[in-house]
Amino acid sequence: MELNQTDMHYLIAAICVISSALVFYTVGVWGERLQKKLKSWHIAFFLFGLVADAVGTSLMEHLAEQARLHDELHAVTGIIAILLMFVHVLWAIWTYVKGSPKAKRHFNRFSIAVWCIWLIPYFIGMYLGMRLHA
């Protein structure tokens, strides 16, 4: 597949935005894990990660449509990951506002599970992109 100048800009933007989602989400999840308690700034990083992932996914979807590329596994795992991230943010807000101190201390188990699941479509996308241009 040969990319034109506009597609190359979309690709670079998508890679940067999705990689920033990885950074935001990782900082939020592992910050929470290391501090052993859910804090407001963790929720902010979860939210930034979700938004960046949604924007990056939208950019990548545009590119995939242009190139007529579709990978079922990547699409399904990506949808699951975004939905889980959304649930994770909502649950984090609820836990922070109304949860018990114990719930705030143990919330990180769910965070790490969602983070690990999110990594699946992230790495599948990297693999597909590298395989396409190898």
N, C-alpha and C positions, 0 to 999 in steps of 0.2 A: 504494500500500500504506500503510495506516494502522497505526502501531505503538502498542501499549498501553504502559503504564508499565513493566511487566516487560521487554518487548522492548526498550524504549528503554535500560534499564539494561544489558541484554546487549549492545546495540549500542555503547554508550559504553565498556563494559569491553573488548569485542573490539577496538575501534579503538585504545584505549590500549595493550592488550597487544601487538597486531600492530605498532603504531608503536614500542613499546619493543624488539620484535624487530629492527626496522630499525635502531634506534640501537645495540643491542648488536652486531649482526652487522657493521654499518658500522665501528664503533670497532675491533672485532677485526681485520677484514680490512685496513682502511687503516692501523691501528697496526702490523700486521705488515709491510705494504708499506713504510711510512716507516722502520721500524727495520731493514728488510732482513734479518730473521731471525725465525724462529718462536720465540715465548716462551710460557711457561705461562699468562700472563695473557691472551694472544690466544686460547688454547684455551678458557679460562673464558668469554670473551665469545662465542665461537662456540657454546658449550654453552648459555649464557643465551639467545642468539638463537634457537637451535633450540627450546628449551623454550617460550619466549614465543610463537614462531610456532605451535607445536603447540597450545598453550592457546588462542591467539587464533583459530586455524582451527577448533577445536572449538566455540568460542562462535559464530563466524560460521555454521558448519554448522547449529547449533541454530536460529539465526534464519532461515536459508534454508529449512530444513524447515518451520518454522512458517508462513512466507509462501509456501511452495510455489514457491520460486524456485530455478532451477538453471541454471547456465551451464557447458556442457561444457568449453569452452576454459579457463575459470578453474579448474574442478575438476582437469583433467588437468595444467595447468601448476603448480597448487598441490601436487599429489601429487609431481610430478617435483622441485619445489623442496625439499620437506621431505625426500624421499629423498636428494637430493644434499647437503643440509645434514647429514644423519645420516652419510653416507659421508665428508663433509668433516671432521666432528668425529673420527670414528674414524681417518681417515688422518692428521689433525693429531696425535692422541695417539701413533700409531705412529711418525710422523716425529720427533716431539719425543723420544720414549724411545729409539728404535732407529735413527733416520735419521742419515745422515752430515751433517757440517757443510754440505756442498754442497746436500743435500736440504732442509735447514732454511732455507737462503738462497733456494732456488727454489720453495719450497712456495707462495709468494704468488701465483704464476701460476694455480694451481688455485683458490685462495681468491677471486681476483677474478672468475674465470669463474663460480664458484658464486654469488657475490654478484650478478653481472649477471643470471644466470638467475633468481635469487630475486626480483629486482625486477620481472620480467614479471608474475607473478600478483599481486604487491603493487599495481602500477599498474592492472592489469585490475580488481581488486577496488575500487580507488578510483573508477575510471571507472564501473563498474556501479552502485556506491552513489550517486554523484552523478547519474547518468542517471536512476536510480529516483526520486530526490527532487527532480528539477529541475522 
